[in-house]
Amino acid sequence: VPPQQKPAMALASTVRRLLLPLLLPLLLSLLVLLLAPLPPTRAQHADGRFFTRAELSSYRGGGDRTDPSPIFLAVAGLVFDVSAAAHFYGPGAPYEQFAGMACTNALTIGSLEDADNNDDVSAFSLEDVTELEELLHDTYLAKYPVVGVLSEWVNEYGAAGTDSLPAVRARVRVAQHEL
């Protein structure tokens, strides 16, 4: 090896010795992340079924608490099976008005008023959209299976669940600027 190349080779050897142990695990981790499939979301566990609001309304549970008929409700376009919580949503229960309904507005603002029991988010603030996101994650996605999506919501916002929230936020921002 010519003497003028010895310092360069020593530097290359030092860099390899110091950086390779740091970079190799990082590169391997990056490769694993890029090649690994994403874990499925709760929404991807749905059977791909689309519900209209009219279809959803037939899933209100049975005539009394002993009837095992399913209880569905929709929040931000995701249709949840809340039958396991019939003591909350079933006939005669405290939140029975939400059964069979698209009730994003009422659940987000915490209202039991019939006039608020809908999917109208046009009066939402950005704080309301954040509240909706927390409601989806902390309550509905955490506790209940998704059984489908609401056609009208998807047609309006292009997606359902948390995937639709950027479109909801954008509309809120536009509405705030129009005021």
C-alpha positions as CSV (number, residue, x, y, z in Angstrom):
1,V,0.0,0.0,0.0
2,P,1.5,3.4,-1.0
3,P,2.3,5.6,2.1
4,Q,0.0,8.4,0.9
5,Q,-3.0,6.0,1.1
6,K,-2.4,4.8,4.7
7,P,-4.0,7.8,6.4
8,A,-7.1,7.5,4.2
9,M,-7.3,3.7,4.8
10,A,-7.0,4.3,8.6
11,L,-9.7,6.9,8.5
12,A,-12.0,4.6,6.5
13,S,-11.3,1.7,8.9
14,T,-12.1,3.9,11.9
15,V,-15.4,5.2,10.3
16,R,-16.4,1.6,9.5
17,R,-15.6,0.4,13.0
18,L,-17.5,3.3,14.7
19,L,-20.4,3.9,12.4
20,L,-21.2,0.4,11.1
21,P,-22.4,-0.9,14.5
22,L,-24.7,2.2,14.8
23,L,-26.0,2.3,11.2
24,L,-26.6,-1.4,10.6
25,P,-29.3,-1.9,13.2
26,L,-30.9,1.3,12.0
27,L,-30.9,0.2,8.4
28,L,-32.2,-3.2,9.3
29,S,-35.1,-1.7,11.4
30,L,-35.9,0.6,8.5
31,L,-36.0,-2.3,6.1
32,V,-38.3,-4.3,8.4
33,L,-40.7,-1.4,8.7
34,L,-40.8,-0.9,5.0
35,L,-41.4,-4.5,4.2
36,A,-43.8,-5.4,7.0
37,P,-47.5,-5.1,6.4
38,L,-49.3,-2.5,8.4
39,P,-51.4,-3.9,11.2
40,P,-55.1,-3.9,10.4
41,T,-57.2,-1.2,12.0
42,R,-60.6,-2.0,13.6
43,A,-62.3,-0.5,10.5
44,Q,-60.5,-3.1,8.3
45,H,-62.0,-5.8,10.4
46,A,-65.5,-4.8,9.2
47,D,-67.0,-7.0,6.6
48,G,-67.0,-4.2,4.1
49,R,-70.7,-3.7,4.4
50,F,-72.2,-0.3,3.5
51,F,-75.2,0.8,5.5
52,T,-77.6,3.6,4.6
53,R,-79.2,5.6,7.4
54,A,-82.5,3.8,6.6
55,E,-80.9,0.4,6.9
56,L,-79.1,1.4,10.1
57,S,-82.4,2.4,11.7
58,S,-83.5,-1.3,11.7
59,Y,-80.8,-2.2,14.2
60,R,-82.3,-0.8,17.4
61,G,-82.4,-4.0,19.4
62,G,-85.4,-6.0,20.3
63,G,-88.6,-4.9,22.0
64,D,-87.1,-5.5,25.4
65,R,-83.7,-6.1,27.1
66,T,-84.0,-9.9,26.7
67,D,-84.2,-9.8,22.9
68,P,-80.8,-10.5,21.4
69,S,-81.5,-8.4,18.2
70,P,-78.4,-6.4,17.3
71,I,-77.9,-2.8,18.2
72,F,-75.8,-0.7,15.8
73,L,-75.0,3.0,15.8
74,A,-72.7,5.1,13.6
75,V,-70.1,7.6,14.6
76,A,-68.1,9.5,12.0
77,G,-69.3,7.0,9.4
78,L,-68.2,3.9,11.2
79,V,-71.1,1.5,12.1
80,F,-70.5,-0.1,15.5
81,D,-72.2,-3.2,17.0
82,V,-72.9,-2.0,20.5
83,S,-75.1,-5.0,21.4
84,A,-72.8,-5.9,24.2
85,A,-73.8,-2.7,25.9
86,A,-77.5,-3.2,25.6
87,H,-77.8,-1.9,29.2
88,F,-76.8,1.5,27.7
89,Y,-78.2,1.4,24.2
90,G,-81.1,-1.1,24.3
91,P,-84.8,-0.5,24.7
92,G,-85.5,1.4,28.0
93,A,-81.8,2.1,28.5
94,P,-80.4,5.6,29.2
95,Y,-79.0,6.0,25.6
96,E,-81.6,4.1,23.6
97,Q,-82.1,7.1,21.4
98,F,-78.7,6.5,19.8
99,A,-79.6,2.9,18.7
100,G,-80.0,2.5,15.0
101,M,-78.8,6.1,14.4
102,A,-76.0,8.1,12.9
103,C,-75.3,10.1,16.0
104,T,-71.9,11.8,15.6
105,N,-73.2,15.2,16.6
106,A,-75.0,14.2,19.8
107,L,-72.3,12.0,21.0
108,T,-69.6,14.5,20.3
109,I,-71.3,17.4,22.0
110,G,-72.7,15.2,24.8
111,S,-76.3,15.9,24.1
112,L,-79.4,13.7,24.7
113,E,-81.7,16.1,22.8
114,D,-83.5,14.5,19.8
115,A,-82.7,17.6,17.7
116,D,-78.9,16.9,18.1
117,N,-79.1,13.2,17.4
118,N,-77.7,13.3,13.8
119,D,-74.5,13.3,11.8
120,D,-74.6,17.1,11.1
121,V,-71.1,18.4,12.0
122,S,-71.5,21.7,10.1
123,A,-71.5,23.7,13.3
124,F,-68.5,21.9,14.8
125,S,-65.4,23.9,16.0
126,L,-61.9,22.4,15.6
127,E,-62.2,21.5,19.3
128,D,-65.3,19.5,18.5
129,V,-63.4,17.6,15.8
130,T,-60.7,16.8,18.4
131,E,-63.4,15.7,20.8
132,L,-64.9,13.4,18.1
133,E,-61.4,11.9,17.4
134,E,-61.0,11.2,21.2
135,L,-64.5,9.7,21.3
136,L,-63.8,7.4,18.4
137,H,-60.5,6.2,19.8
138,D,-61.3,6.1,23.5
139,T,-64.8,4.8,23.4
140,Y,-66.1,3.3,20.2
141,L,-62.9,1.8,18.5
142,A,-61.6,0.6,21.9
143,K,-64.8,-1.1,23.0
144,Y,-67.0,-2.1,20.0
145,P,-66.5,-4.0,16.7
146,V,-66.9,-2.1,13.5
147,V,-69.5,-3.9,11.3
148,G,-69.5,-1.5,8.3
149,V,-69.6,2.1,7.2
150,L,-72.3,4.6,6.6
151,S,-72.8,5.3,2.9
152,E,-73.9,8.9,3.3
153,W,-70.9,9.8,5.5
154,V,-68.4,8.3,3.1
155,N,-70.1,10.1,0.2
156,E,-69.9,13.4,2.1
157,Y,-66.3,13.0,3.5
158,G,-64.6,10.5,1.2
159,A,-63.8,8.1,4.1
160,A,-65.1,6.9,7.5
161,G,-63.7,7.1,11.0
162,T,-60.5,8.8,11.7
163,D,-59.7,8.7,8.0
164,S,-62.5,11.2,7.4
165,L,-61.5,13.7,10.1
166,P,-59.1,15.7,7.9
167,A,-62.0,16.4,5.5
168,V,-64.2,17.4,8.5
169,R,-61.5,19.7,9.8
170,A,-61.0,21.3,6.4
171,R,-64.7,22.1,6.2
172,V,-64.7,23.5,9.7
173,R,-61.8,25.8,8.8
174,V,-63.6,26.9,5.6
175,A,-66.8,27.6,7.6
176,Q,-64.9,29.6,10.2
177,H,-63.4,31.8,7.5
178,E,-66.8,32.4,5.9
179,L,-68.3,33.8,9.2
